[in-house]
Amino acid sequence: MPVRMKKLIGTIVLVLLVMIYAIFATAVASLYLGEASGLVHLLYFLFTGLIWIVPAMVLIRWMEREPKR
């Protein structure tokens, strides 16, 4: 697959990943953290704000890999 096509697909998937992940993380917080303390909110959003980086890194590595000849 050409690099330009991989980057196009990867960009679309990355945007969708961030959108879906943000909605999911916020929905979980709304359901389960309504009565929690501020510290629990801070830790939850710190954790969920960083964990999306793992699948994004994998996707970006895939996008940057040279095509096999």
N, CA, C and O atoms as CSV, one atom per row, in Angstrom:
chain,resi,resn,atom,element,x,y,z
A,1,MET,N,N,0.852,-1.172,0.000
A,1,MET,CA,C,0.000,0.000,0.000
A,1,MET,C,C,0.897,1.235,0.000
A,1,MET,O,O,1.858,1.302,0.767
A,2,PRO,N,N,0.595,2.197,-0.843
A,2,PRO,CA,C,1.403,3.418,-0.892
A,2,PRO,C,C,1.352,4.184,0.436
A,2,PRO,O,O,0.367,4.123,1.172
A,3,VAL,N,N,2.435,4.899,0.715
A,3,VAL,CA,C,2.551,5.638,1.974
A,3,VAL,C,C,1.450,6.681,2.084
A,3,VAL,O,O,0.885,6.857,3.164
A,4,ARG,N,N,1.133,7.367,1.018
A,4,ARG,CA,C,0.095,8.401,1.063
A,4,ARG,C,C,-1.263,7.812,1.423
A,4,ARG,O,O,-2.029,8.428,2.164
A,5,MET,N,N,-1.566,6.631,0.907
A,5,MET,CA,C,-2.835,5.979,1.215
A,5,MET,C,C,-2.864,5.548,2.688
A,5,MET,O,O,-3.882,5.693,3.364
A,6,LYS,N,N,-1.737,5.018,3.173
A,6,LYS,CA,C,-1.660,4.623,4.579
A,6,LYS,C,C,-1.851,5.827,5.485
A,6,LYS,O,O,-2.521,5.726,6.513
A,7,LYS,N,N,-1.273,6.964,5.119
A,7,LYS,CA,C,-1.415,8.166,5.936
A,7,LYS,C,C,-2.848,8.689,5.916
A,7,LYS,O,O,-3.345,9.161,6.939
A,8,LEU,N,N,-3.511,8.614,4.780
A,8,LEU,CA,C,-4.902,9.032,4.701
A,8,LEU,C,C,-5.783,8.145,5.579
A,8,LEU,O,O,-6.586,8.648,6.365
A,9,ILE,N,N,-5.635,6.843,5.446
A,9,ILE,CA,C,-6.414,5.901,6.249
A,9,ILE,C,C,-6.090,6.076,7.727
A,9,ILE,O,O,-6.994,6.106,8.562
A,10,GLY,N,N,-4.824,6.189,8.051
A,10,GLY,CA,C,-4.407,6.344,9.435
A,10,GLY,C,C,-4.934,7.618,10.068
A,10,GLY,O,O,-5.323,7.617,11.236
A,11,THR,N,N,-4.951,8.707,9.308
A,11,THR,CA,C,-5.462,9.971,9.825
A,11,THR,C,C,-6.949,9.876,10.129
A,11,THR,O,O,-7.405,10.344,11.172
A,12,ILE,N,N,-7.699,9.277,9.227
A,12,ILE,CA,C,-9.140,9.117,9.446
A,12,ILE,C,C,-9.396,8.228,10.655
A,12,ILE,O,O,-10.240,8.550,11.492
A,13,VAL,N,N,-8.681,7.118,10.756
A,13,VAL,CA,C,-8.857,6.209,11.894
A,13,VAL,C,C,-8.450,6.887,13.196
A,13,VAL,O,O,-9.102,6.690,14.222
A,14,LEU,N,N,-7.398,7.671,13.170
A,14,LEU,CA,C,-6.938,8.361,14.376
A,14,LEU,C,C,-7.969,9.381,14.867
A,14,LEU,O,O,-8.234,9.470,16.066
A,15,VAL,N,N,-8.542,10.139,13.954
A,15,VAL,CA,C,-9.576,11.103,14.337
A,15,VAL,C,C,-10.793,10.379,14.915
A,15,VAL,O,O,-11.346,10.805,15.929
A,16,LEU,N,N,-11.208,9.293,14.276
A,16,LEU,CA,C,-12.341,8.509,14.791
A,16,LEU,C,C,-12.014,7.908,16.154
A,16,LEU,O,O,-12.867,7.894,17.042
A,17,LEU,N,N,-10.802,7.416,16.328
A,17,LEU,CA,C,-10.380,6.847,17.607
A,17,LEU,C,C,-10.489,7.874,18.721
A,17,LEU,O,O,-11.028,7.580,19.788
A,18,VAL,N,N,-9.986,9.065,18.484
A,18,VAL,CA,C,-10.019,10.109,19.515
A,18,VAL,C,C,-11.457,10.508,19.822
A,18,VAL,O,O,-11.811,10.683,20.988
A,19,MET,N,N,-12.286,10.655,18.802
A,19,MET,CA,C,-13.676,11.052,19.031
A,19,MET,C,C,-14.437,9.997,19.818
A,19,MET,O,O,-15.107,10.320,20.799
A,20,ILE,N,N,-14.343,8.757,19.406
A,20,ILE,CA,C,-15.061,7.677,20.079
A,20,ILE,C,C,-14.523,7.470,21.485
A,20,ILE,O,O,-15.297,7.249,22.416
A,21,TYR,N,N,-13.223,7.537,21.648
A,21,TYR,CA,C,-12.621,7.352,22.965
A,21,TYR,C,C,-13.040,8.462,23.928
A,21,TYR,O,O,-13.323,8.195,25.095
A,22,ALA,N,N,-13.079,9.695,23.448
A,22,ALA,CA,C,-13.471,10.815,24.305
A,22,ALA,C,C,-14.929,10.677,24.745
A,22,ALA,O,O,-15.250,10.920,25.908
A,23,ILE,N,N,-15.798,10.295,23.835
A,23,ILE,CA,C,-17.206,10.093,24.188
A,23,ILE,C,C,-17.349,8.958,25.192
A,23,ILE,O,O,-18.096,9.079,26.163
A,24,PHE,N,N,-16.645,7.868,24.969
A,24,PHE,CA,C,-16.710,6.711,25.876
A,24,PHE,C,C,-16.183,7.068,27.260
A,24,PHE,O,O,-16.820,6.743,28.262
A,25,ALA,N,N,-15.032,7.730,27.333
A,25,ALA,CA,C,-14.440,8.082,28.627
A,25,ALA,C,C,-15.332,9.048,29.394
A,25,ALA,O,O,-15.467,8.933,30.612
A,26,THR,N,N,-15.936,9.987,28.699
A,26,THR,CA,C,-16.830,10.930,29.354
A,26,THR,C,C,-18.112,10.252,29.819
A,26,THR,O,O,-18.623,10.566,30.895
A,27,ALA,N,N,-18.634,9.332,29.026
A,27,ALA,CA,C,-19.842,8.610,29.422
A,27,ALA,C,C,-19.585,7.755,30.661
A,27,ALA,O,O,-20.414,7.713,31.570
A,28,VAL,N,N,-18.450,7.079,30.699
A,28,VAL,CA,C,-18.105,6.264,31.872
A,28,VAL,C,C,-17.962,7.153,33.101
A,28,VAL,O,O,-18.421,6.796,34.186
A,29,ALA,N,N,-17.332,8.301,32.934
A,29,ALA,CA,C,-17.170,9.234,34.057
A,29,ALA,C,C,-18.529,9.730,34.538
A,29,ALA,O,O,-18.749,9.844,35.744
A,30,SER,N,N,-19.431,10.023,33.629
A,30,SER,CA,C,-20.752,10.506,34.015
A,30,SER,C,C,-21.544,9.441,34.767
A,30,SER,O,O,-22.278,9.749,35.706
A,31,LEU,N,N,-21.389,8.196,34.349
A,31,LEU,CA,C,-22.139,7.105,34.987
A,31,LEU,C,C,-21.595,6.738,36.358
A,31,LEU,O,O,-22.370,6.497,37.284
A,32,TYR,N,N,-20.280,6.691,36.503
A,32,TYR,CA,C,-19.689,6.122,37.704
A,32,TYR,C,C,-19.023,7.124,38.643
A,32,TYR,O,O,-18.752,6.788,39.796
A,33,LEU,N,N,-18.758,8.321,38.191
A,33,LEU,CA,C,-18.011,9.259,39.031
A,33,LEU,C,C,-18.845,10.450,39.493
A,33,LEU,O,O,-18.287,11.463,39.916
A,34,GLY,N,N,-20.153,10.347,39.419
A,34,GLY,CA,C,-21.005,11.460,39.786
A,34,GLY,C,C,-20.820,11.935,41.216
A,34,GLY,O,O,-20.823,13.139,41.470
A,35,GLU,N,N,-20.659,11.019,42.148
A,35,GLU,CA,C,-20.541,11.360,43.565
A,35,GLU,C,C,-19.098,11.273,44.071
A,35,GLU,O,O,-18.852,11.411,45.269
A,36,ALA,N,N,-18.165,11.049,43.179
A,36,ALA,CA,C,-16.769,10.860,43.598
A,36,ALA,C,C,-16.118,12.206,43.932
A,36,ALA,O,O,-16.605,13.274,43.561
A,37,SER,N,N,-15.014,12.106,44.638
A,37,SER,CA,C,-14.291,13.321,45.036
A,37,SER,C,C,-13.511,13.907,43.860
A,37,SER,O,O,-13.371,13.285,42.806
A,38,GLY,N,N,-13.021,15.094,44.071
A,38,GLY,CA,C,-12.234,15.760,43.040
A,38,GLY,C,C,-10.955,15.020,42.706
A,38,GLY,O,O,-10.517,15.025,41.556
A,39,LEU,N,N,-10.348,14.381,43.705
A,39,LEU,CA,C,-9.126,13.617,43.476
A,39,LEU,C,C,-9.387,12.425,42.567
A,39,LEU,O,O,-8.576,12.116,41.695
A,40,VAL,N,N,-10.511,11.759,42.768
A,40,VAL,CA,C,-10.859,10.615,41.910
A,40,VAL,C,C,-11.084,11.093,40.481
A,40,VAL,O,O,-10.659,10.432,39.533
A,41,HIS,N,N,-11.739,12.218,40.320
A,41,HIS,CA,C,-11.940,12.784,38.980
A,41,HIS,C,C,-10.599,13.114,38.334
A,41,HIS,O,O,-10.373,12.807,37.163
A,42,LEU,N,N,-9.723,13.735,39.094
A,42,LEU,CA,C,-8.408,14.090,38.569
A,42,LEU,C,C,-7.654,12.856,38.111
A,42,LEU,O,O,-7.103,12.839,37.010
A,43,LEU,N,N,-7.623,11.820,38.946
A,43,LEU,CA,C,-6.901,10.601,38.592
A,43,LEU,C,C,-7.535,9.898,37.395
A,43,LEU,O,O,-6.828,9.402,36.518
A,44,TYR,N,N,-8.860,9.856,37.359
A,44,TYR,CA,C,-9.545,9.204,36.237
A,44,TYR,C,C,-9.231,9.910,34.918
A,44,TYR,O,O,-8.851,9.272,33.936
A,45,PHE,N,N,-9.394,11.238,34.907
A,45,PHE,CA,C,-9.173,11.958,33.653
A,45,PHE,C,C,-7.695,12.035,33.287
A,45,PHE,O,O,-7.362,12.136,32.106
A,46,LEU,N,N,-6.812,11.989,34.263
A,46,LEU,CA,C,-5.383,11.916,33.965
A,46,LEU,C,C,-5.065,10.579,33.292
A,46,LEU,O,O,-4.363,10.533,32.282
A,47,PHE,N,N,-5.590,9.497,33.864
A,47,PHE,CA,C,-5.358,8.161,33.301
A,47,PHE,C,C,-5.979,8.026,31.914
A,47,PHE,O,O,-5.312,7.596,30.973
A,48,THR,N,N,-7.251,8.393,31.784
A,48,THR,CA,C,-7.914,8.241,30.480
A,48,THR,C,C,-7.377,9.236,29.453
A,48,THR,O,O,-7.445,8.990,28.249
A,49,GLY,N,N,-6.849,10.352,29.930
A,49,GLY,CA,C,-6.259,11.314,29.001
A,49,GLY,C,C,-4.936,10.854,28.425
A,49,GLY,O,O,-4.521,11.319,27.364
A,50,LEU,N,N,-4.274,9.944,29.118
A,50,LEU,CA,C,-2.984,9.443,28.636
A,50,LEU,C,C,-3.077,8.083,27.944
A,50,LEU,O,O,-2.248,7.780,27.086
A,51,ILE,N,N,-4.065,7.258,28.296
A,51,ILE,CA,C,-4.106,5.878,27.803
A,51,ILE,C,C,-4.415,5.797,26.298
A,51,ILE,O,O,-4.049,4.811,25.658
A,52,TRP,N,N,-5.075,6.805,25.722
A,52,TRP,CA,C,-5.379,6.754,24.295
A,52,TRP,C,C,-4.117,6.868,23.443
A,52,TRP,O,O,-4.140,6.586,22.245
A,53,ILE,N,N,-3.034,7.278,24.063
A,53,ILE,CA,C,-1.788,7.445,23.321
A,53,ILE,C,C,-1.244,6.104,22.820
A,53,ILE,O,O,-0.604,6.046,21.770
A,54,VAL,N,N,-1.496,5.035,23.565
A,54,VAL,CA,C,-0.968,3.714,23.184
A,54,VAL,C,C,-1.494,3.266,21.818
A,54,VAL,O,O,-0.684,2.953,20.945
A,55,PRO,N,N,-2.825,3.219,21.588
A,55,PRO,CA,C,-3.258,2.820,20.237
A,55,PRO,C,C,-2.876,3.844,19.168
A,55,PRO,O,O,-2.667,3.481,18.010
A,56,ALA,N,N,-2.783,5.116,19.548
A,56,ALA,CA,C,-2.373,6.128,18.573
A,56,ALA,C,C,-0.926,5.906,18.142
A,56,ALA,O,O,-0.595,6.077,16.969
A,57,MET,N,N,-0.062,5.526,19.088
A,57,MET,CA,C,1.340,5.251,18.731
A,57,MET,C,C,1.441,4.080,17.765
A,57,MET,O,O,2.206,4.126,16.801
A,58,VAL,N,N,0.674,3.039,18.025
A,58,VAL,CA,C,0.698,1.864,17.139
A,58,VAL,C,C,0.236,2.265,15.740
A,58,VAL,O,O,0.833,1.860,14.743
A,59,LEU,N,N,-0.814,3.050,15.673
A,59,LEU,CA,C,-1.335,3.493,14.379
A,59,LEU,C,C,-0.339,4.384,13.645
A,59,LEU,O,O,-0.160,4.240,12.435
A,60,ILE,N,N,0.301,5.288,14.347
A,60,ILE,CA,C,1.279,6.174,13.718
A,60,ILE,C,C,2.500,5.398,13.242
A,60,ILE,O,O,3.044,5.699,12.180
A,61,ARG,N,N,2.937,4.411,14.005
A,61,ARG,CA,C,4.054,3.563,13.543
A,61,ARG,C,C,3.678,2.834,12.265
A,61,ARG,O,O,4.493,2.722,11.349
A,62,TRP,N,N,2.449,2.336,12.199
A,62,TRP,CA,C,1.994,1.656,10.994
A,62,TRP,C,C,1.986,2.616,9.811
A,62,TRP,O,O,2.386,2.249,8.706
A,63,MET,N,N,1.530,3.844,10.041
A,63,MET,CA,C,1.472,4.829,8.972
A,63,MET,C,C,2.872,5.183,8.444
A,63,MET,O,O,3.027,5.433,7.249
A,64,GLU,N,N,3.866,5.208,9.295
A,64,GLU,CA,C,5.206,5.639,8.920
A,64,GLU,C,C,6.085,4.527,8.372
A,64,GLU,O,O,7.146,4.802,7.812
A,65,ARG,N,N,5.663,3.273,8.522
A,65,ARG,CA,C,6.474,2.169,8.016
A,65,ARG,C,C,6.562,2.207,6.501
A,65,ARG,O,O,5.592,2.515,5.809
A,66,GLU,N,N,7.718,1.894,6.017
A,66,GLU,CA,C,7.932,1.832,4.579
A,66,GLU,C,C,7.184,0.631,4.007
A,66,GLU,O,O,7.107,-0.415,4.651
A,67,PRO,N,N,6.636,0.774,2.811
A,67,PRO,CA,C,5.934,-0.362,2.198
A,67,PRO,C,C,6.903,-1.491,1.861
A,67,PRO,O,O,8.066,-1.260,1.532
A,68,LYS,N,N,6.398,-2.703,1.951
A,68,LYS,CA,C,7.221,-3.867,1.595
A,68,LYS,C,C,7.311,-3.962,0.087
A,68,LYS,O,O,6.331,-3.746,-0.626
A,69,ARG,N,N,8.483,-4.282,-0.378
A,69,ARG,CA,C,8.701,-4.373,-1.818
A,69,ARG,C,C,8.447,-5.766,-2.324
A,69,ARG,O,O,8.585,-6.023,-3.520
